[in-house]
């Protein structure tokens, strides 16, 4: 039987070998896959490394930062990088390698180099920017047209954020009295869940897109490290392609985040966003006042033009009326002549037709002629009665005031200019 050792003895040998081989801390590059902090303040991580070509995980190890060390390293890292320690961050750590019979291999982290992460963050940031540009979406939101008077605002923020309150105070309390309608779409504004929460809020706004003119994403000050979610690809891509203008005011003074870069407009603070909207309304109000003045001026010009035209027509109306009366008189005379000629033609034709008939038909012919002659006389009499000039021929006159024929004394006011038409001409007078 071959010589054998117990499982415990094997693990003890592994532990001793690791202790001898890794007696001093090592600097190790890795990516955080998972991170959590327990109630005692200890930080537990899962570190991974991926294949550069396939992005497949090639190795995975557990790591620990004990509470005392974690408090110092966390603050140091966030201050130096502006980033939180979160999944996806690449870090350079000093660690000791330990082996436990029950828990296996683990790394105890004693230090962290933020300069390495800064470089990795800068590289990743530029990669995201390049990707957005290559996909042709980086400037899509910037190219949208913001309505002249944006009053219906969808607000994405935390309901408890001080910045949200500052935004509302500045917006609703504007000195110009402009009215705004705002609706809050709550979102988590910091931490690992913030990116997904912001995307979900944008999706909800999209469901009510016809009710809003613009979207604002705002937060209060907070730590610079809390801004890392605004440098993520998914949030930037959603914002860049959102069909409403997105205005950011996420309360920071350092270089713009990627979210700021793709948004329609970016301001430093929520208050600045409110001022931007108020200024936009002020510009719209000024434009409206200018257009109103132009409209009043145009109306005055049109009114004056038509007033002059009306006065000119009023002066010409009697002459036009007299000319039209003469024209109708001549037309009536032509109708009379045509009727007479037509009647004679009819009579002649019938007379010729009847002349060949026997004597008994002569009586019928004479009666028909008398009837037609009587009918013709009636037509002439009717034409005579409907001819306005027949009234003038009898010594009557027709009076016109303000371009209309006067049929009652109520149609004339004192001071009106009156035109009186006689059969042989017109006279003008002033009513008293």
C-alpha positions as CSV (number, residue, x, y, z in Angstrom):
1,X,0.0,0.0,0.0
2,X,1.5,3.4,-1.0
3,X,2.3,5.9,1.6
4,X,-0.6,8.4,2.0
5,X,-1.3,11.6,3.9
6,X,-4.6,13.0,5.2
7,X,-6.5,15.7,3.5
8,X,-5.7,18.0,6.4
9,X,-2.0,17.2,6.1
10,X,-2.1,18.0,2.4
11,X,-3.8,21.4,3.1
12,X,-1.2,22.1,5.8
13,X,1.6,21.5,3.3
14,X,-0.1,23.8,0.8
15,X,-0.5,26.4,3.5
16,X,3.2,26.2,4.4
17,X,4.3,26.3,0.8
18,X,2.3,29.4,0.1
19,X,3.5,31.0,3.3
20,X,7.1,30.5,2.3
21,X,6.6,31.5,-1.3
22,X,4.6,34.6,-0.6
23,X,6.1,35.9,2.6
24,X,5.9,39.5,1.4
25,X,3.0,41.5,0.0
26,X,2.7,41.4,-3.8
27,X,1.3,44.1,-6.2
28,X,-1.4,42.5,-8.3
29,X,-3.6,43.9,-11.1
30,X,-7.2,42.7,-11.2
31,X,-10.8,43.7,-11.9
32,X,-13.5,43.8,-9.3
33,X,-16.2,41.4,-10.1
34,X,-18.2,41.6,-6.8
35,X,-17.8,43.8,-3.8
36,X,-19.8,44.0,-0.5
37,X,-19.3,45.5,2.9
38,X,-20.7,43.7,6.0
39,X,-22.1,45.1,9.2
40,X,-18.6,45.1,10.9
41,X,-17.1,47.2,8.1
42,X,-15.1,44.5,6.5
43,X,-15.0,44.5,2.7
44,X,-15.3,41.3,0.7
45,X,-14.4,41.2,-3.0
46,X,-14.2,38.8,-5.9
47,X,-11.3,39.6,-8.2
48,X,-11.1,38.4,-11.8
49,X,-8.9,38.6,-14.9
50,X,-10.3,38.3,-18.4
51,X,-8.8,37.2,-21.7
52,X,-8.0,40.4,-23.7
53,X,-9.4,38.9,-26.9
54,X,-12.4,36.9,-25.9
55,X,-13.3,38.8,-22.7
56,X,-13.7,35.4,-21.0
57,X,-12.8,35.1,-17.3
58,X,-9.6,33.2,-17.0
59,X,-9.1,33.4,-13.2
60,X,-11.1,34.2,-10.1
61,X,-10.0,34.8,-6.5
62,X,-11.6,36.0,-3.3
63,X,-10.1,39.0,-1.4
64,X,-10.7,40.8,1.8
65,X,-10.0,44.3,3.2
66,X,-10.4,44.3,6.9
67,X,-12.4,47.2,8.4
68,X,-9.6,49.3,9.7
69,X,-7.7,49.2,6.4
70,X,-10.9,49.5,4.3
71,X,-11.9,52.8,6.0
72,X,-8.6,54.3,5.0
73,X,-8.2,52.8,1.5
74,X,-11.8,53.6,0.5
75,X,-11.5,57.3,1.3
76,X,-8.1,57.5,-0.2
77,X,-9.2,55.8,-3.4
78,X,-12.3,57.8,-3.9
79,X,-10.6,61.1,-3.3
80,X,-7.8,60.4,-5.7
81,X,-9.8,58.9,-8.5
82,X,-13.3,60.4,-8.2
83,X,-14.5,56.8,-8.4
84,X,-16.0,54.4,-6.0
85,X,-14.8,50.8,-5.6
86,X,-17.4,49.0,-7.6
87,X,-17.8,46.0,-9.9
88,X,-16.0,46.6,-13.2
89,X,-13.2,48.8,-11.8
90,X,-9.7,47.7,-12.4
91,X,-7.3,48.1,-9.5
92,X,-3.7,47.7,-8.5
93,X,-3.5,46.2,-5.0
94,X,-0.8,45.2,-2.5
95,X,-1.9,41.9,-0.9
96,X,-0.7,38.9,1.0
97,X,-1.6,35.4,-0.1
98,X,-3.2,33.2,2.6
99,X,-4.5,29.7,2.5
100,X,-7.1,28.3,4.9
101,X,-8.0,24.7,5.2
102,X,-11.7,25.3,5.0
103,X,-12.0,28.5,2.9
104,X,-9.1,27.9,0.5
105,X,-7.0,30.6,-1.1
106,X,-7.7,34.3,-0.4
107,X,-6.0,37.6,-0.8
108,X,-5.7,40.1,2.1
109,X,-5.5,43.6,0.6
110,X,-3.3,46.1,2.5
111,X,-2.9,48.9,0.0
112,X,-4.2,50.2,-3.3
113,X,-2.6,52.4,-6.0
114,X,-5.2,54.8,-7.4
115,X,-3.0,56.0,-10.2
116,X,-3.4,52.7,-12.0
117,X,-7.2,52.9,-11.7
118,X,-7.1,56.5,-13.0
119,X,-5.3,55.3,-16.1
120,X,-7.7,52.4,-16.6
121,X,-10.7,54.8,-16.0
122,X,-9.3,57.2,-18.6
123,X,-8.8,54.4,-21.1
124,X,-12.3,53.0,-20.5
125,X,-13.8,56.5,-20.7
126,X,-12.2,57.2,-24.0
127,X,-13.3,53.8,-25.3
128,X,-16.9,54.6,-24.5
129,X,-16.7,58.0,-26.2
130,X,-15.1,56.4,-29.3
131,X,-17.9,53.7,-29.3
132,X,-20.6,56.3,-29.1
133,X,-19.1,58.3,-32.0
134,X,-18.5,55.2,-34.1
135,X,-22.1,54.2,-33.7
136,X,-23.2,57.7,-34.8
137,X,-25.2,58.5,-31.7
138,X,-22.9,60.8,-29.7
139,X,-24.5,64.0,-31.0
140,X,-28.1,62.8,-31.6
141,X,-29.6,64.5,-28.5
142,X,-27.6,67.7,-29.1
143,X,-29.1,67.9,-32.6
144,X,-32.7,68.0,-31.3
145,X,-34.6,71.2,-31.3
146,X,-35.7,72.5,-27.9
147,X,-39.1,74.1,-28.1
148,X,-39.1,77.9,-27.9
149,X,-40.9,78.0,-24.6
150,X,-40.2,74.7,-22.6
151,X,-42.7,74.7,-19.8
152,X,-43.5,70.9,-19.4
153,X,-40.4,69.4,-17.7
154,X,-39.8,65.7,-16.8
155,X,-37.5,65.6,-13.8
156,X,-35.3,62.6,-13.1
157,X,-33.8,62.8,-9.6
158,X,-34.2,61.6,-6.1
159,X,-37.2,63.0,-4.3
160,X,-35.1,63.6,-1.2
161,X,-32.2,65.2,-2.9
162,X,-31.5,68.8,-1.9
163,X,-30.7,69.6,-5.5
164,X,-34.2,68.7,-6.5
165,X,-35.7,71.1,-4.0
166,X,-33.3,73.9,-5.1
167,X,-34.3,73.3,-8.7
168,X,-38.0,73.6,-7.9
169,X,-37.5,76.7,-5.8
170,X,-35.5,78.4,-8.5
171,X,-37.9,77.4,-11.3
172,X,-41.3,78.1,-9.6
173,X,-40.1,81.2,-7.8
174,X,-38.8,82.9,-10.9
175,X,-39.2,86.7,-10.8
176,X,-40.9,86.8,-14.2
177,X,-43.9,84.8,-13.1
178,X,-43.4,82.1,-15.8
179,X,-45.4,79.0,-15.1
180,X,-43.8,75.6,-15.4
181,X,-45.3,72.1,-15.1
182,X,-42.9,69.5,-13.6
183,X,-43.2,65.9,-12.9
184,X,-40.7,63.8,-10.9
185,X,-39.6,60.4,-12.1
186,X,-37.7,59.1,-9.1
187,X,-34.3,57.4,-9.6
188,X,-31.3,56.3,-7.6
189,X,-28.6,58.9,-8.2
190,X,-25.5,57.2,-6.7
191,X,-24.2,53.7,-6.1
192,X,-24.0,50.6,-8.3
193,X,-27.8,50.6,-9.0
194,X,-27.9,54.2,-10.2
195,X,-27.2,53.5,-13.9
196,X,-30.0,51.0,-14.3
197,X,-32.4,53.1,-12.2
198,X,-31.7,56.2,-14.4
199,X,-32.3,54.1,-17.6
200,X,-35.6,52.8,-16.2
201,X,-36.7,56.4,-15.3
202,X,-35.9,57.4,-18.9
203,X,-38.0,54.5,-20.2
204,X,-41.0,55.6,-18.1
205,X,-40.7,59.2,-19.4
206,X,-40.7,57.8,-22.9
207,X,-44.1,56.2,-22.2
208,X,-45.5,59.8,-21.6
209,X,-43.3,61.6,-24.1
210,X,-46.1,63.7,-25.6
211,X,-46.7,65.3,-22.2
212,X,-43.2,66.9,-22.0
213,X,-40.9,69.4,-23.7
214,X,-37.6,68.3,-22.1
215,X,-36.0,66.0,-19.6
216,X,-33.7,67.2,-16.8
217,X,-31.4,64.9,-14.8
218,X,-30.3,66.6,-11.6
219,X,-28.7,65.7,-8.3
220,X,-27.2,67.5,-5.4
221,X,-23.5,67.8,-4.6
222,X,-22.3,64.6,-3.0
223,X,-18.9,63.0,-3.3
224,X,-17.1,63.1,-6.6
225,X,-16.9,59.3,-6.5
226,X,-20.6,59.1,-6.7
227,X,-20.4,60.4,-10.3
228,X,-19.0,57.2,-11.8
229,X,-22.4,55.9,-12.9
230,X,-22.6,58.9,-15.3
231,X,-19.6,57.6,-17.2
232,X,-21.2,54.3,-18.2
233,X,-22.0,53.4,-21.8
234,X,-25.6,52.2,-21.4
235,X,-26.8,55.3,-19.7
236,X,-24.9,57.5,-22.2
237,X,-26.3,55.6,-25.2
238,X,-29.9,55.8,-23.8
239,X,-29.6,59.5,-23.2
240,X,-28.0,60.2,-26.6
241,X,-30.8,58.5,-28.4
242,X,-33.7,59.9,-26.3
243,X,-36.2,61.8,-28.5
244,X,-36.6,64.7,-26.1
245,X,-33.8,67.2,-25.3
246,X,-32.0,66.1,-22.1
247,X,-30.5,68.7,-19.8
248,X,-28.1,67.7,-17.0
249,X,-27.2,69.3,-13.7
250,X,-25.6,66.7,-11.6
251,X,-23.7,69.1,-9.2
252,X,-20.0,68.7,-10.0
253,X,-17.2,71.0,-10.8
254,X,-14.7,68.6,-12.5
255,X,-14.6,67.7,-16.1
256,X,-17.9,66.8,-17.7
257,X,-19.1,63.2,-17.4
258,X,-19.9,61.2,-20.6
259,X,-23.6,61.8,-19.8
260,X,-22.9,65.6,-19.9
261,X,-21.1,65.2,-23.2
262,X,-24.1,63.5,-25.0
263,X,-26.9,65.5,-23.4
264,X,-28.6,68.4,-25.2
265,X,-27.2,70.8,-22.6
266,X,-25.2,70.4,-19.4
267,X,-25.1,72.8,-16.5
268,X,-23.1,72.5,-13.3
269,X,-25.9,72.5,-10.8
270,X,-29.7,72.0,-10.5
271,X,-30.1,75.7,-9.9
272,X,-28.2,76.4,-13.1
273,X,-30.6,74.2,-15.0
274,X,-33.6,76.1,-13.6
275,X,-32.0,79.4,-14.6
276,X,-31.4,78.0,-18.1
277,X,-35.1,77.2,-18.5
278,X,-36.2,80.6,-17.1
279,X,-33.8,82.4,-19.5
280,X,-35.3,80.3,-22.3
281,X,-38.8,81.5,-21.4
282,X,-37.6,85.1,-21.1
283,X,-36.2,84.9,-24.6
284,X,-39.5,83.5,-25.9
285,X,-41.4,86.2,-24.1
286,X,-39.2,88.9,-25.7
287,X,-39.7,87.3,-29.1
288,X,-43.4,87.2,-28.6
289,X,-43.5,90.9,-27.6
290,X,-41.5,91.8,-30.7
291,X,-43.8,89.8,-32.9
292,X,-46.8,91.4,-31.2
293,X,-45.5,94.8,-32.0
294,X,-44.9,93.8,-35.6
295,X,-48.4,92.5,-35.8
296,X,-49.9,95.7,-34.4
297,X,-47.9,97.7,-36.9
298,X,-49.0,95.5,-39.8
299,X,-52.6,95.7,-38.7
300,X,-52.4,99.5,-38.6
301,X,-50.8,99.6,-42.1
302,X,-53.5,97.3,-43.5
303,X,-56.3,99.3,-41.8
304,X,-55.0,102.6,-43.2
305,X,-54.6,101.1,-46.7
306,X,-58.2,99.8,-46.7
307,X,-59.6,103.0,-45.1
308,X,-58.0,105.0,-47.9
309,X,-59.4,102.6,-50.5
310,X,-62.9,102.8,-48.9
311,X,-62.8,106.6,-49.0
312,X,-61.8,106.4,-52.7
313,X,-64.6,104.0,-53.5
314,X,-67.1,106.2,-51.6
315,X,-66.2,109.2,-53.7
316,X,-66.5,107.2,-56.9
317,X,-69.7,105.4,-56.0
318,X,-72.2,108.0,-57.4
319,X,-70.4,108.1,-60.7
320,X,-70.2,104.3,-60.8
321,X,-73.9,104.0,-60.0
322,X,-74.9,106.5,-62.6
323,X,-72.7,104.7,-65.2
324,X,-74.3,101.4,-64.2
325,X,-77.8,102.9,-64.5
326,X,-77.1,104.2,-68.0
327,X,-75.7,100.9,-68.9
328,X,-78.8,99.0,-67.8
329,X,-81.0,101.6,-69.6
330,X,-79.3,100.9,-72.8
331,X,-79.5,97.2,-72.2
332,X,-83.3,97.5,-71.6
333,X,-83.7,99.4,-74.8
334,X,-81.8,96.7,-76.7
335,X,-84.1,94.1,-75.1
336,X,-87.2,96.1,-76.3
337,X,-85.9,96.4,-79.8
338,X,-85.1,92.7,-79.9
339,X,-88.5,91.8,-78.6
340,X,-90.2,94.0,-81.2
341,X,-88.2,92.5,-84.0
342,X,-88.8,89.0,-82.7
343,X,-92.5,89.7,-82.5
344,X,-92.6,91.1,-86.1
345,X,-90.7,88.1,-87.3
346,X,-93.1,85.7,-85.6
347,X,-96.1,87.6,-86.9
348,X,-94.8,87.7,-90.5
349,X,-93.9,84.0,-90.4
350,X,-97.3,83.0,-89.2
351,X,-99.1,85.5,-91.5
352,X,-97.2,83.9,-94.5
353,X,-98.1,80.5,-93.2
354,X,-101.7,81.3,-92.8
355,X,-102.1,83.2,-96.0
356,X,-102.4,79.9,-97.9
357,X,-105.2,78.7,-95.6
358,X,-108.8,79.0,-96.4
359,X,-110.9,82.0,-95.4
360,X,-112.2,80.5,-92.1
361,X,-108.7,80.6,-90.8
362,X,-108.3,84.4,-91.3
363,X,-110.5,85.0,-88.2
364,X,-108.2,82.8,-86.1
365,X,-105.2,84.5,-87.4
366,X,-106.4,88.0,-86.6
367,X,-107.3,86.9,-83.1
368,X,-103.8,85.4,-82.6
369,X,-102.2,88.6,-83.9
370,X,-104.2,90.6,-81.4
371,X,-103.3,88.3,-78.6
372,X,-99.6,88.5,-79.4
373,X,-99.8,92.3,-79.8
374,X,-101.5,92.6,-76.4
375,X,-98.8,90.3,-74.9
376,X,-96.1,92.5,-76.4
377,X,-97.6,95.7,-75.0
378,X,-97.8,94.1,-71.6
379,X,-94.1,93.2,-71.8
380,X,-93.2,96.7,-72.9
381,X,-95.2,98.1,-70.0
382,X,-93.5,95.8,-67.5
383,X,-90.1,96.8,-68.8
384,X,-91.1,100.4,-68.5
385,X,-92.2,99.9,-64.9
386,X,-89.0,98.1,-63.8
387,X,-86.7,100.7,-65.4
388,X,-85.2,102.9,-62.6
389,X,-84.9,105.8,-65.1
390,X,-88.7,105.9,-65.6
391,X,-88.9,107.1,-62.0
392,X,-86.4,109.9,-62.7
393,X,-88.3,110.8,-65.9
394,X,-91.4,111.5,-63.8
395,X,-89.5,114.1,-61.8
396,X,-88.6,111.9,-58.9
397,X,-85.0,111.6,-57.6
398,X,-82.9,108.9,-55.9
399,X,-80.7,109.8,-52.9
400,X,-77.5,108.0,-51.9
401,X,-75.5,108.4,-48.6
402,X,-72.3,106.5,-47.7
403,X,-72.6,104.5,-50.9
404,X,-76.1,103.2,-50.2
405,X,-79.5,104.2,-51.5
406,X,-81.5,106.2,-48.9
407,X,-85.0,104.8,-48.4
408,X,-85.7,106.3,-45.0
409,X,-84.7,109.4,-43.1
410,X,-83.1,107.1,-40.5
411,X,-80.5,106.1,-43.1
412,X,-79.0,109.7,-42.9
413,X,-77.0,111.2,-40.1
414,X,-76.3,114.8,-39.6
415,X,-73.1,115.7,-41.5
416,X,-73.4,112.9,-44.0
417,X,-72.5,113.7,-47.6
418,X,-75.6,113.1,-49.8
419,X,-75.7,112.5,-53.6
420,X,-79.1,113.1,-55.3
421,X,-79.6,111.6,-58.8
422,X,-81.9,113.5,-61.3
423,X,-82.7,112.3,-64.7
424,X,-80.2,114.7,-66.2
425,X,-77.4,114.6,-63.5
426,X,-76.3,114.5,-59.9
427,X,-76.0,117.0,-57.0
428,X,-74.1,116.7,-53.7
429,X,-75.2,118.1,-50.4
430,X,-74.6,117.8,-46.6
431,X,-77.3,116.5,-44.3
432,X,-78.2,118.7,-41.3
